[in-house]
């Protein structure tokens, strides 16, 4: 079965085509990815310091069809050879989601093909399985860490997810972006803060580790962001010169704090479930310091940690096509020709039907 995936939940327009045919027992799942195309809107939103929903929606309209054509050309596949279409139904920006949903449904109607709405976070969660070298077996713990979400999930199988813990306020990626603004760094904030932190002194600022010892697996990052704000105000009250000198040290203090909490809670989730596999997905999963921290901690705990390829950490069509294909392979009855559409901007992952 060949599944076309369309992702338009935020500021990346992604399209990909996967084929379930090569997936046999013991073979790498990545063989099924036939082609993909991605367009990022970062350059358009950078002047605003964040994503402008209306601009994002309009840009998706311009990009989706050319990206579909590019993907089909790369995979040497015609529209008639597509067996099903998967699209991001939620969560995300309502207008952006509607673009992908309307194109997916319209295309499916014109081709008389089945169409499936996919949960954006399920796409992220399953994306590490796309890596050729990944030999991930269910069940496992998943750390979903991005600009809008920070969650620990008990993943028993495709479609069987239980939330073990989640953020009570800001997501980790949101905290990165807000800290970047406080430090006068460019958008997107995560990579900028991470790079600056590499030159910082870890001993200068010992920022709080929110909820590290809370006894549960929930997160809270609003207080950490406030601590950075407090330090910035103190430095600026002296003069701009000390602030500029201390930017790298503040970035290092922030990154060390957030990584320590994420690592601690992830190891706690592995101990609570008794699993020995951790899967990390989402944009913050590309963070160098987080990967190093998780790899060290998992090695000490005798557990394995897996990530998607770096190019699949951000939003992309491959993860949507892959999640759709895995769902259809598990339950072929999901392949319905239902061409009316709705989107779900707010959609908890553990409420999947």
C-alpha positions as CSV (number, residue, x, y, z in Angstrom):
1,X,0.0,0.0,0.0
2,X,1.3,3.4,-1.0
3,X,0.3,6.3,1.3
4,X,0.7,10.0,0.6
5,X,1.2,12.1,3.7
6,X,0.4,15.8,4.0
7,X,1.6,17.9,7.0
8,X,0.4,21.5,7.5
9,X,-0.1,21.9,11.3
10,X,2.1,24.9,11.8
11,X,4.9,26.6,9.8
12,X,6.3,23.6,7.8
13,X,4.6,22.3,4.7
14,X,5.5,18.6,4.3
15,X,4.6,15.9,1.8
16,X,5.9,12.4,1.6
17,X,5.1,9.0,0.1
18,X,5.6,5.7,1.8
19,X,5.1,2.1,0.7
20,X,4.2,-0.6,3.2
21,X,5.1,-3.4,0.8
22,X,8.8,-3.8,1.7
23,X,8.1,-4.0,5.4
24,X,8.8,-7.5,6.4
25,X,9.8,-8.9,9.7
26,X,13.4,-8.0,10.6
27,X,13.7,-5.5,7.7
28,X,14.4,-1.8,8.3
29,X,11.2,0.3,8.2
30,X,12.9,3.1,6.4
31,X,12.8,1.2,3.2
32,X,9.2,2.3,2.9
33,X,10.0,6.0,2.4
34,X,9.9,6.5,-1.3
35,X,10.1,10.3,-1.5
36,X,9.5,13.5,0.4
37,X,9.5,17.3,0.1
38,X,9.5,20.0,2.8
39,X,9.2,23.8,2.9
40,X,9.9,25.8,6.0
41,X,8.4,29.2,6.7
42,X,11.0,30.3,9.2
43,X,12.3,33.1,7.0
44,X,8.8,34.6,6.7
45,X,8.1,34.5,10.4
46,X,11.5,35.5,11.7
47,X,10.7,39.3,11.7
48,X,7.7,38.6,14.0
49,X,9.6,36.5,16.5
50,X,7.1,33.6,16.1
51,X,4.6,32.1,13.8
52,X,1.8,34.3,12.5
53,X,-1.2,31.9,11.9
54,X,-2.8,33.8,9.0
55,X,0.5,34.1,7.1
56,X,1.2,30.4,7.8
57,X,-2.2,29.3,6.3
58,X,-1.8,31.4,3.2
59,X,1.7,30.0,2.6
60,X,0.6,26.4,2.9
61,X,-1.9,27.1,0.1
62,X,0.9,28.1,-2.2
63,X,3.2,25.2,-1.3
64,X,1.2,22.0,-1.0
65,X,0.5,21.2,-4.6
66,X,4.0,21.9,-5.9
67,X,5.4,19.7,-3.0
68,X,3.0,16.9,-3.9
69,X,4.2,17.1,-7.5
70,X,7.9,17.1,-6.4
71,X,7.3,14.1,-4.1
72,X,5.6,12.1,-6.9
73,X,8.4,12.9,-9.3
74,X,11.1,11.9,-6.8
75,X,9.4,8.6,-6.1
76,X,8.6,8.0,-9.8
77,X,4.9,7.5,-8.8
78,X,1.8,8.7,-10.5
79,X,-1.4,9.9,-8.7
80,X,-3.2,6.8,-9.9
81,X,-0.7,4.5,-8.0
82,X,-1.5,6.1,-4.6
83,X,-3.6,3.8,-2.5
84,X,-4.5,6.2,0.4
85,X,-3.9,9.7,1.6
86,X,-3.0,10.6,5.2
87,X,-3.1,14.2,6.5
88,X,-2.5,16.0,9.8
89,X,-6.0,16.4,11.4
90,X,-4.6,18.0,14.6
91,X,-3.5,19.4,16.9
92,X,-2.2,22.6,15.4
93,X,-3.2,26.0,14.0
94,X,-6.8,25.7,12.8
95,X,-6.3,27.6,9.5
96,X,-3.2,25.7,8.7
97,X,-4.8,22.4,9.4
98,X,-7.8,23.2,7.2
99,X,-5.4,23.8,4.2
100,X,-4.0,20.3,4.5
101,X,-7.3,18.7,5.2
102,X,-9.1,20.3,2.3
103,X,-6.4,19.4,-0.2
104,X,-6.1,15.8,1.1
105,X,-9.9,15.3,1.0
106,X,-10.3,16.9,-2.4
107,X,-7.5,14.9,-3.9
108,X,-8.9,11.7,-2.4
109,X,-12.3,12.5,-3.8
110,X,-11.0,13.1,-7.2
111,X,-9.0,9.8,-7.2
112,X,-11.8,7.9,-5.4
113,X,-9.2,6.9,-2.7
114,X,-9.5,6.4,1.0
115,X,-8.3,9.2,3.3
116,X,-7.1,9.1,7.0
117,X,-6.7,12.0,9.5
118,X,-3.5,11.5,11.6
119,X,-2.7,12.9,15.0
120,X,0.4,15.2,14.6
121,X,2.0,13.9,17.8
122,X,1.5,10.3,16.8
123,X,3.5,11.1,13.6
124,X,6.3,12.5,15.8
125,X,6.1,9.5,18.2
126,X,6.5,6.9,15.4
127,X,9.0,8.8,13.3
128,X,12.1,7.2,14.9
129,X,10.9,3.9,13.3
130,X,11.7,5.5,9.9
131,X,15.4,5.3,10.7
132,X,17.0,2.4,8.8
133,X,19.2,1.5,11.8
134,X,16.4,1.6,14.4
135,X,15.2,-1.8,15.6
136,X,12.5,-0.5,18.0
137,X,10.2,-3.0,19.6
138,X,6.9,-2.2,21.4
139,X,6.3,-1.4,24.2
140,X,8.5,1.7,24.9
141,X,8.4,5.1,26.6
142,X,8.2,8.1,24.3
143,X,9.4,11.6,25.2
144,X,7.5,14.0,22.9
145,X,9.3,17.3,23.2
146,X,8.6,20.3,20.9
147,X,7.5,23.9,20.8
148,X,3.9,23.1,21.8
149,X,4.2,19.8,23.7
150,X,6.2,18.1,26.3
151,X,4.8,14.6,27.3
152,X,6.0,11.2,28.4
153,X,3.9,8.4,26.9
154,X,3.5,4.7,27.5
155,X,3.5,3.3,24.0
156,X,2.2,-0.3,24.0
157,X,1.5,-0.5,20.2
158,X,0.4,1.6,17.3
159,X,-2.6,3.6,18.5
160,X,-2.3,2.5,22.1
161,X,-0.9,5.4,24.1
162,X,-1.2,6.4,27.8
163,X,0.1,9.8,29.1
164,X,2.5,9.3,32.0
165,X,3.3,12.9,32.5
166,X,3.0,16.3,30.7
167,X,3.8,19.9,31.1
168,X,1.5,21.9,33.4
169,X,2.4,25.2,31.6
170,X,5.0,26.0,29.0
171,X,6.3,23.3,26.7
172,X,10.1,22.8,26.6
173,X,10.3,24.3,23.0
174,X,8.2,27.3,24.1
175,X,10.6,27.9,27.0
176,X,13.5,27.8,24.6
177,X,11.9,30.3,22.3
178,X,11.0,32.7,25.1
179,X,14.4,32.5,26.6
180,X,15.9,33.3,23.2
181,X,13.8,36.4,23.0
182,X,15.0,37.5,26.5
183,X,18.6,37.0,25.3
184,X,18.0,38.9,22.1
185,X,18.5,35.8,19.9
186,X,16.9,35.1,16.6
187,X,13.9,32.9,15.8
188,X,13.6,29.9,16.1
189,X,15.0,30.1,19.6
190,X,15.9,26.5,20.3
191,X,18.9,26.1,18.0
192,X,20.2,29.7,18.9
193,X,20.1,29.1,22.6
194,X,21.7,25.7,22.3
195,X,24.5,27.0,20.2
196,X,25.2,30.0,22.5
197,X,25.2,27.7,25.5
198,X,28.1,25.7,24.1
199,X,30.4,28.6,25.1
200,X,28.9,29.3,28.5
201,X,30.2,28.5,31.9
202,X,27.9,26.0,33.7
203,X,29.0,27.2,37.1
204,X,27.9,30.8,36.7
205,X,24.1,30.4,36.9
206,X,22.5,27.5,38.8
207,X,18.9,28.0,37.7
208,X,16.0,26.0,39.3
209,X,15.1,22.5,38.1
210,X,11.3,22.8,38.2
211,X,9.4,19.7,39.5
212,X,12.5,17.5,39.3
213,X,11.7,16.0,42.7
214,X,7.9,16.3,42.4
215,X,7.4,12.6,42.7
216,X,5.4,12.4,39.5
217,X,6.3,12.6,35.8
218,X,4.8,16.0,35.0
219,X,6.8,19.1,33.9
220,X,6.7,22.8,34.4
221,X,9.0,25.3,32.6
222,X,7.3,28.7,33.2
223,X,9.3,29.2,36.4
224,X,12.6,28.5,34.7
225,X,11.8,31.1,32.0
226,X,10.9,33.5,34.8
227,X,14.3,32.9,36.5
228,X,16.0,33.8,33.2
229,X,13.9,37.0,33.0
230,X,14.9,37.9,36.6
231,X,18.6,37.5,35.8
232,X,18.3,39.5,32.6
233,X,16.6,42.4,34.4
234,X,19.4,42.4,37.1
235,X,22.1,42.5,34.4
236,X,20.4,45.2,32.4
237,X,19.9,47.3,35.5
238,X,23.7,47.5,35.8
239,X,24.4,48.2,32.1
240,X,24.2,46.6,28.7
241,X,27.8,45.5,28.8
242,X,27.5,42.9,31.7
243,X,24.3,41.6,30.0
244,X,26.1,41.0,26.7
245,X,29.0,39.3,28.6
246,X,26.7,37.0,30.5
247,X,24.4,35.9,27.6
248,X,26.3,32.6,27.0
249,X,26.4,31.8,30.7
250,X,22.7,32.4,31.1
251,X,22.0,30.2,28.0
252,X,24.2,27.5,29.5
253,X,22.4,27.7,32.8
254,X,19.0,27.5,31.1
255,X,20.0,24.5,28.9
256,X,21.6,22.6,31.7
257,X,18.4,23.0,33.8
258,X,15.9,22.0,31.2
259,X,18.0,19.0,30.0
260,X,18.5,17.8,33.6
261,X,14.7,17.8,34.2
262,X,13.9,16.1,30.9
263,X,16.5,13.4,31.5
264,X,15.4,12.8,35.1
265,X,11.8,12.5,34.2
266,X,12.5,10.2,31.2
267,X,14.6,7.8,33.4
268,X,11.8,7.9,36.0
269,X,9.3,6.9,33.3
270,X,11.5,3.9,32.3
271,X,11.7,2.8,35.9
272,X,8.0,3.2,36.4
273,X,7.0,1.2,33.4
274,X,9.8,-1.3,33.6
275,X,10.6,-0.7,29.9
276,X,14.2,-0.6,28.6
277,X,13.6,1.5,25.5
278,X,13.1,5.3,25.2
279,X,12.1,7.0,22.0
280,X,12.6,10.7,21.7
281,X,10.6,12.7,19.1
282,X,9.8,16.4,18.3
283,X,11.8,19.4,17.4
284,X,13.7,19.6,20.7
285,X,14.8,16.0,20.2
286,X,17.4,17.5,17.8
287,X,19.0,19.4,20.7
288,X,22.7,18.3,21.1
289,X,22.8,18.7,24.9
290,X,19.6,16.8,25.4
291,X,20.8,13.9,23.2
292,X,24.1,13.7,25.1
293,X,22.3,13.8,28.5
294,X,19.8,11.1,27.5
295,X,22.5,8.8,26.0
296,X,24.6,9.0,29.1
297,X,21.7,8.4,31.5
298,X,20.3,5.6,29.5
299,X,23.6,3.9,29.2
300,X,24.0,4.0,32.9
301,X,20.5,2.7,33.4
302,X,21.0,-0.1,30.9
303,X,18.4,1.2,28.5
304,X,18.4,2.1,24.8
305,X,17.4,5.5,23.4
306,X,16.3,6.2,19.8
307,X,15.8,9.4,17.8
308,X,14.4,10.1,14.4
309,X,17.0,11.3,11.8
310,X,17.8,15.0,12.4
311,X,15.9,16.0,9.2
312,X,12.7,14.3,10.6
313,X,12.8,16.0,14.0
314,X,10.9,19.0,12.8
315,X,7.4,18.7,11.3
316,X,7.4,16.8,8.0
317,X,5.2,14.8,5.7
318,X,7.2,11.6,6.1
319,X,6.0,11.1,9.7
320,X,2.4,11.6,8.7
321,X,2.6,9.2,5.8
322,X,4.4,6.7,8.0
323,X,1.9,7.0,10.9
324,X,-1.0,6.7,8.5
325,X,0.5,3.6,6.8
326,X,1.2,1.9,10.2
327,X,-2.4,2.5,11.3
328,X,-3.8,1.2,8.0
329,X,-1.6,-1.8,8.2
330,X,-2.8,-2.6,11.7
331,X,-6.4,-1.9,10.9
332,X,-7.3,-1.9,7.2
333,X,-10.9,-0.9,8.1
334,X,-9.6,2.6,8.7
335,X,-9.3,3.1,5.0
336,X,-12.6,4.7,4.4
337,X,-13.8,7.0,1.6
338,X,-15.1,9.7,3.8
339,X,-14.5,13.0,2.1
340,X,-16.2,15.4,4.4
341,X,-13.6,17.1,6.6
342,X,-13.0,18.6,10.0
343,X,-9.9,19.4,11.9
344,X,-9.0,19.2,15.6
345,X,-6.7,22.0,16.7
346,X,-6.9,20.6,20.3
347,X,-6.6,16.9,20.4
348,X,-5.0,15.0,23.3
349,X,-3.0,12.0,22.1
350,X,-4.5,9.6,24.6
351,X,-8.0,10.3,23.2
352,X,-7.3,8.7,19.8
353,X,-10.2,6.7,18.6
